[in-house]
Amino acid sequence: MARIFMTHKVTDYAKWKAIYDADAERRAGAGIREAGHFHNGTDQNDFLIVWDTDADQAGATAMIEGMLNDPNLGKMMEEAGVIAKPEVWVS
């Protein structure tokens, strides 16, 4: 099992969250389970998402890299107000 960490900086968390929630099927289909969101103490629009997956570290890394390189997800992230490419690490 691997754990995926991804930072996000967005223009409006509520707008981002609605679009993120609408994309739950993609994550479920990839075997990603949400473990939590953790906001910066001074900026709700700056946060960390944590996911769990049954894939090993290499598989989880390949999966998340593939998702982030999907042009459709890129468009969705732009629509959701993601300011910069998220940082990702897998453990």
C-alpha positions as CSV (number, residue, x, y, z in Angstrom):
1,M,0.0,0.0,0.0
2,A,1.2,3.5,-0.8
3,R,0.2,6.9,0.4
4,I,0.1,9.9,-2.1
5,F,0.6,13.5,-0.9
6,M,-0.3,16.4,-3.2
7,T,-0.1,20.1,-2.4
8,H,-2.6,22.5,-4.1
9,K,-2.8,26.3,-4.2
10,V,-6.1,27.5,-5.6
11,T,-7.9,30.8,-6.1
12,D,-11.1,29.7,-4.3
13,Y,-11.3,26.5,-2.3
14,A,-15.1,26.1,-2.4
15,K,-15.1,26.3,-6.2
16,W,-12.1,23.9,-6.4
17,K,-13.8,21.4,-4.0
18,A,-17.0,21.3,-6.0
19,I,-15.1,20.3,-9.1
20,Y,-12.9,17.9,-7.2
21,D,-15.9,16.2,-5.7
22,A,-17.5,15.8,-9.1
23,D,-14.4,14.0,-10.3
24,A,-14.5,11.3,-7.5
25,E,-15.3,8.5,-10.0
26,R,-11.9,9.0,-11.7
27,R,-10.1,8.6,-8.4
28,A,-12.2,5.6,-7.3
29,G,-11.6,3.9,-10.6
30,A,-7.9,4.4,-10.2
31,G,-8.1,2.8,-6.7
32,I,-7.4,6.0,-4.8
33,R,-9.1,6.5,-1.4
34,E,-9.2,9.9,0.3
35,A,-7.3,10.1,3.6
36,G,-7.8,13.8,4.2
37,H,-7.3,17.4,3.3
38,F,-5.1,19.6,5.5
39,H,-5.3,23.4,5.1
40,N,-2.5,25.9,5.7
41,G,-3.3,27.6,9.0
42,T,-3.5,31.0,7.4
43,D,-4.7,30.3,3.9
44,Q,-7.6,27.9,3.2
45,N,-6.7,28.0,-0.5
46,D,-3.3,26.4,0.2
47,F,-3.7,22.8,1.2
48,L,-2.5,19.2,1.2
49,I,-4.5,16.2,0.0
50,V,-3.6,12.7,1.2
51,W,-4.8,9.6,-0.6
52,D,-4.2,5.9,0.0
53,T,-4.0,3.2,-2.6
54,D,-3.3,-0.6,-2.7
55,A,-0.7,0.0,-5.3
56,D,3.0,-0.2,-4.3
57,Q,5.1,3.0,-4.4
58,A,6.2,2.6,-8.0
59,G,2.6,1.8,-9.2
60,A,1.2,4.8,-7.2
61,T,3.8,7.1,-8.6
62,A,3.1,6.0,-12.2
63,M,-0.7,6.3,-11.6
64,I,-0.5,9.8,-10.2
65,E,1.9,11.0,-12.9
66,G,-0.4,9.6,-15.6
67,M,-3.4,11.4,-14.1
68,L,-1.5,14.7,-13.9
69,N,-0.4,14.3,-17.5
70,D,-4.0,13.8,-18.7
71,P,-5.1,16.9,-20.7
72,N,-8.7,16.5,-19.5
73,L,-7.6,16.7,-15.9
74,G,-5.4,19.7,-16.7
75,K,-8.4,21.5,-18.1
76,M,-10.4,20.6,-15.1
77,M,-7.7,21.9,-12.8
78,E,-7.5,25.1,-14.7
79,E,-11.3,25.5,-14.5
80,A,-11.1,24.8,-10.7
81,G,-8.6,27.6,-10.2
82,V,-5.5,25.6,-9.5
83,I,-2.7,28.3,-9.5
84,A,0.4,26.2,-10.0
85,K,1.3,22.6,-10.8
86,P,0.8,20.7,-7.6
87,E,3.7,19.1,-5.8
88,V,3.4,15.3,-5.4
89,W,5.2,12.7,-3.4
90,V,4.5,9.1,-2.7
91,S,5.5,7.0,0.3
